[in-house]
């Protein structure tokens, strides 16, 4: 090969396909991932199909008078206002899951963006963003949510906004650390050599290669979102009556736990099973992201 020919040879920018699909396949090899997906899937199906199944099974809507308060009438009895517990339970998970998913998505997107910018930019920009991030991390999430709700009121959009924004600093730390670990790789240097815009490097080169930690964080944030929204509803600061909601049901029926326990036990069991299921899936994703195999774990 001549010198002229050598000068005309241009090294190709290495392709870096997204790793999300491969991570999910690796995580699925763990038995706990299958168990977690099954547990979470059952609760999600109940939440999605419940609003239509409830009236069919019981013949009552969520606000119908079905019998005397706290009596074992029907399949699961009645609540303090004489409404059918099973109908309200089946309809009570839709809003909770919707708010939790939206809040988690908001937190992951904002946190990943800030973390990648800080990790890739480095220097004063990294210090500025991370020190501001540390300030936000010093405030408990539930306290911030209570303060916002006390000022504005219990609004659905406010729950999503506050919980999502309080998830972002935690996600940003994970995204920043993952970005720092890949920013000096050859495919990043090759993209910089060809003057690829920074936004494209972040989205096309860095983001696909930090999906492992982000997906683990996604599972954790979703679990926490469910817990926070249910807790706020239990305190009367989340989803408001007469809406059917699992957290609200626990608060409404706790005074008759001994007499009519189903109004409390059903939503508690659903929230617990969903939290356990998402945690098992998140643990499997964490193990797969760390490069652990099923055989090594056994």
C-alpha positions in Angstrom: 0.0 0.0 0.0 1.4 3.4 -1.0 1.6 6.5 1.2 -1.2 8.1 -0.8 -3.4 5.1 -0.3 -2.6 5.0 3.4 -3.7 8.6 3.7 -7.0 7.8 2.0 -7.9 5.0 4.4 -10.4 6.3 7.0 -11.0 4.3 10.1 -14.7 3.6 10.5 -16.4 4.8 13.6 -17.2 1.7 15.7 -20.8 0.8 15.9 -22.2 0.6 19.4 -25.6 -1.0 19.3 -28.0 -0.5 22.2 -27.5 -2.9 25.0 -31.0 -2.8 26.5 -32.3 -5.9 24.7 -29.2 -7.9 25.6 -29.5 -6.8 29.2 -33.1 -7.9 29.4 -32.2 -11.3 27.9 -29.4 -11.7 30.4 -31.6 -10.7 33.3 -34.3 -13.1 32.2 -31.9 -16.0 32.8 -32.3 -15.4 36.5 -35.2 -17.3 38.1 -36.0 -14.4 40.3 -36.7 -12.3 37.2 -39.4 -14.7 36.1 -40.9 -14.7 39.5 -40.8 -10.9 39.8 -42.3 -10.5 36.3 -45.1 -12.9 37.1 -45.9 -11.2 40.4 -45.8 -7.7 38.9 -47.7 -8.9 35.8 -50.6 -10.2 37.9 -51.0 -7.0 39.8 -50.7 -4.9 36.6 -53.4 -7.0 34.9 -55.7 -6.5 37.9 -55.1 -2.8 37.7 -55.7 -2.6 34.0 -58.7 -4.9 33.7 -60.2 -4.3 37.1 -62.3 -1.2 36.2 -64.2 -3.4 33.7 -64.2 -6.6 35.6 -65.5 -5.1 38.9 -69.0 -4.2 37.7 -69.3 -7.5 35.9 -68.4 -9.6 38.9 -70.3 -7.6 41.6 -73.0 -5.7 39.7 -72.0 -2.5 41.4 -69.9 0.6 40.4 -67.3 2.0 42.7 -69.8 4.5 44.2 -72.9 2.4 44.4 -74.5 1.6 47.8 -74.0 -2.2 48.1 -75.1 -2.9 51.7 -74.6 -1.8 55.3 -71.2 -0.4 56.2 -68.5 -2.9 57.1 -70.6 -5.9 56.6 -69.6 -9.2 54.8 -72.1 -8.6 52.0 -71.0 -9.7 48.5 -67.6 -11.3 47.7 -65.3 -9.1 49.9 -67.8 -7.1 51.9 -68.5 -3.4 52.1 -66.6 -0.3 53.3 -67.5 2.4 55.7 -69.9 4.0 53.2 -71.5 0.7 52.2 -69.7 0.5 48.8 -68.5 -2.8 47.5 -64.9 -3.5 48.5 -64.0 -5.8 45.6 -65.3 -3.3 43.0 -63.2 -0.5 44.5 -60.2 -2.7 44.9 -60.3 -3.8 41.2 -60.6 -0.2 40.1 -58.1 1.2 42.6 -54.8 0.4 40.9 -55.1 2.1 37.5 -54.5 5.7 38.7 -51.8 4.6 41.1 -49.9 2.8 38.3 -50.4 5.6 35.8 -49.0 8.2 38.2 -46.1 6.0 39.3 -45.1 5.3 35.7 -45.3 8.9 34.7 -43.3 10.1 37.7 -40.7 7.4 37.1 -40.4 8.3 33.4 -40.0 12.0 34.3 -37.3 11.3 36.9 -35.4 8.9 34.6 -35.4 11.2 31.6 -34.4 14.3 33.5 -31.8 12.5 35.7 -30.2 10.7 32.7 -29.9 13.9 30.8 -28.3 15.9 33.6 -26.0 13.0 34.6 -24.8 12.5 31.0 -24.1 16.2 30.5 -22.2 16.4 33.8 -20.3 13.2 33.2 -19.3 14.0 29.6 -18.7 17.7 30.1 -16.6 17.4 33.2 -14.8 20.3 34.8 -16.7 23.2 36.2 -20.0 22.1 34.6 -19.7 18.7 36.3 -19.0 20.4 39.6 -21.8 22.9 39.3 -24.5 20.3 38.3 -23.4 17.7 40.9 -23.2 20.2 43.8 -26.7 21.4 43.0 -27.7 17.8 42.8 -26.2 17.1 46.3 -28.3 20.0 47.7 -31.5 18.4 46.3 -30.5 15.0 47.6 -30.3 16.5 51.1 -34.1 17.0 51.2 -36.2 13.9 51.9 -38.5 13.1 49.0 -41.6 12.7 51.1 -41.1 16.0 52.9 -40.8 17.9 49.6 -44.0 16.2 48.3 -45.8 17.2 51.6 -44.6 20.8 51.3 -45.7 21.1 47.7 -49.1 19.5 48.3 -49.7 21.8 51.4 -49.0 24.9 49.2 -50.8 23.9 46.0 -53.2 21.1 47.0 -53.5 17.4 46.2 -53.4 17.5 42.4 -52.6 14.5 40.3 -50.2 16.4 38.0 -48.4 17.7 41.2 -47.8 14.2 42.5 -46.2 13.2 39.2 -44.2 16.4 39.0 -42.9 16.4 42.5 -42.0 12.7 42.7 -40.5 12.8 39.2 -38.3 15.8 40.1 -37.2 14.3 43.4 -36.2 11.1 41.5 -34.1 13.0 39.0 -31.1 13.8 41.4 -30.7 10.2 42.3 -30.9 9.0 38.7 -28.4 11.8 37.7 -25.7 10.4 40.0 -26.1 6.9 38.5 -26.1 8.3 34.9 -23.1 10.5 35.7 -21.0 7.7 37.1 -21.9 5.5 34.1 -21.0 8.2 31.7 -17.6 8.8 33.3 -16.9 5.1 32.9 -17.4 5.2 29.1 -16.5 8.7 28.0 -12.9 7.8 27.2 -13.7 4.7 25.1 -12.5 4.6 21.5 -15.9 5.0 19.9 -16.4 8.3 21.8 -12.9 9.5 20.7 -13.6 8.5 17.1 -16.9 10.5 17.1 -15.1 13.5 18.6 -12.4 13.3 16.0 -15.0 13.6 13.3 -16.6 16.6 15.0 -19.9 14.8 15.8 -22.1 17.3 17.7 -22.1 16.7 21.5 -25.9 16.1 21.5 -25.5 13.3 19.0 -22.6 11.8 21.0 -24.7 11.8 24.1 -27.8 10.3 22.5 -26.2 8.0 19.9 -22.9 6.9 21.6 -23.2 7.3 25.4 -26.8 6.6 26.1 -27.0 3.2 24.5 -24.0 2.1 26.5 -25.3 3.2 29.9 -28.7 1.6 29.5 -27.8 -1.2 32.0 -27.5 1.1 35.1 -30.4 3.2 33.9 -32.7 0.2 33.6 -31.7 -0.9 37.1 -32.5 2.6 38.3 -35.8 2.5 36.4 -36.9 -0.6 38.4 -36.0 1.0 41.7 -37.6 4.3 41.0 -40.8 2.7 39.9 -41.0 0.8 43.2 -40.4 3.9 45.2 -42.9 5.9 43.1 -45.6 3.3 43.9 -44.8 3.5 47.6 -44.7 7.3 47.7 -48.0 7.7 45.9 -49.8 5.1 48.0 -48.4 6.7 51.2 -49.6 10.1 50.2 -53.0 8.8 49.3 -53.1 7.0 52.7 -52.3 10.4 54.4 -55.2 12.0 52.4 -52.8 14.1 50.4 -52.7 12.0 47.2 -55.7 10.7 45.2 -58.9 12.1 46.7 -62.2 10.5 47.5 -64.6 9.4 46.1 -62.0 7.9 43.7 -61.1 4.3 44.2 -57.4 4.0 45.1 -55.5 1.4 47.0 -53.7 3.8 49.3 -56.9 5.6 50.0 -58.8 2.3 50.7 -56.3 1.4 53.4 -57.0 4.7 55.2 -60.8 4.5 54.7 -61.1 1.0 56.1 -58.4 0.8 58.7 -60.8 1.6 61.5 -62.7 -1.7 60.9 -59.7 -3.9 60.3 -60.8 -6.5 62.8 -64.5 -6.5 61.7 -64.0 -6.2 57.9 -60.3 -6.8 57.0 -60.7 -7.1 53.2 -60.9 -3.4 52.6 -57.3 -3.2 54.0 -55.8 -6.6 53.2 -56.6 -6.5 49.5 -54.9 -3.2 48.7 -52.0 -3.9 51.1 -51.4 -7.3 49.4 -51.5 -5.8 45.9 -49.0 -3.0 46.8 -46.7 -5.5 48.5 -46.8 -8.0 45.7 -46.2 -5.3 43.1 -43.2 -3.9 45.1 -41.7 -7.3 45.6 -42.1 -8.1 41.9 -40.5 -4.9 40.7 -37.7 -5.3 43.2 -36.9 -8.9 42.0 -36.8 -7.6 38.4 -34.6 -4.7 39.4 -32.2 -7.1 41.2 -32.0 -9.3 38.2 -31.2 -6.3 35.9 -28.5 -5.2 38.4 -27.0 -8.7 38.4 -27.1 -8.8 34.6 -25.6 -5.3 34.3 -22.8 -6.3 36.6 -21.9 -9.2 34.2 -23.0 -12.0 36.6 -24.4 -15.1 35.0 -26.9 -17.6 36.2 -24.3 -20.3 36.8 -22.0 -17.9 38.7 -24.9 -17.0 41.0 -25.9 -20.6 41.7 
